[in-house]
């Protein structure tokens, strides 16, 4: 009943939805040149042969699926791979990192007509859905067409579990469309079962299969020369409310560590100018990468407000604070820093990566802070103690590489569904 009501509301409410999308476009949050894709109109032809559709909501989900996409292209060369995401930043990253013969499109807005148009064109033979973004039409319409669907790296937080339990019939209907749900953890698998998944299990967290983030070698060499000799630390994937804390911590630290340079890579690069203004108001000297402002001896904060360069700054910075964790938003993926042997610091809010965070803490591979003072204390201690910093970084790398077999396990789960399609097409 709720699904029918949802379809009715999203159908008759199209003028308001379009107004909302137009505002997003005006604010640079929608791709005007490819906006037709958001309405289900394909930007490219469908190639011949079987096709697997992989959906990841945004940057984090799509990046976590890259090892699987590359493996599919290698092991199943006759299959086409279509990847959908919903944000401009994720589209830019996919353009750079998708392997040959893997295609990207923006995911259609979750209206029945748009989803139907999308499916009519692409006719996927298998759908792989990443993590936890259960859009009702995008999930239910493929199921109604009897297209096999698998949830990959499914995640149901404690808060999400409580929320979905208020609509038990609705979430049961959505999850019943998945032939198989693979949870990030055993706890996620159990939560998926409790909400109505037909088959749910955990074979490992696909985030452990990711390769180190890439970096441009020329930029790495150039910045390495500019930063040479300066004490350095990085605040990665920060969110609103954290940058002022970082600026205050920097102001305190530079008294004990002359020449200190703090690097901020905001999760949303469009915030760079606003972040700079706030830090300048604290009396700090700031340089913006997007504006090609030079880093001088007097620069306190370097804001790397660009897309796809986080791997560059992880390689340059021996100490990394993981953003979105000093504010109650759930944290970002610490494994990206761990793979590049960074000493990791997080805030207390890591619910989005609670299992990974717990493994790092248990292994003595990360430090947890709660405010500007404890952040400054932790960074200062690691800047002063090479041995402690090295030990933390090595432990983090050990955690990041401990579950390298997860990709094989996930492929084993997918294989029967792909074989069934291939056998049918060959019949």
ABEGO torsion letter per residue (X at the ends): XAAAAAAAAAAAAAAAAAAAAAAAAAAGABBAAAAAAAAGBBABBBBBEBBBBBBBABAAAAAAAAAAAAAAAAABAABBBBBBBABAAAAAAAAAABBBGBBBBBBBBBBAAAAAAAAAAAGBABBBBBGABBBAAAAAAAAAAGBBBBBBGBBBBAAAAAAAAABAAAAAAAAAABABBBBABAAAAAAAAAAGBABBBBAEBAAAABBBBBBBAAAAAAAAAAABGBBBBBBBGBBBGAAAAAAAAAAAAAAABBGBBBBBBBABAAAAAAAAAAAAAAGBBBBBAAAGBBBBAABABBBBBBBGAAAAAAAABABBBBBGAABBAGEBBAAAAAAAGBBBBBBABAAAAAAAAAAAAAAGABBBBABAAAAAAAAAAAAABAAAAAAAAAAAAAAAAAAAAAAAAAAAAAAAAAAAAAAAAAX
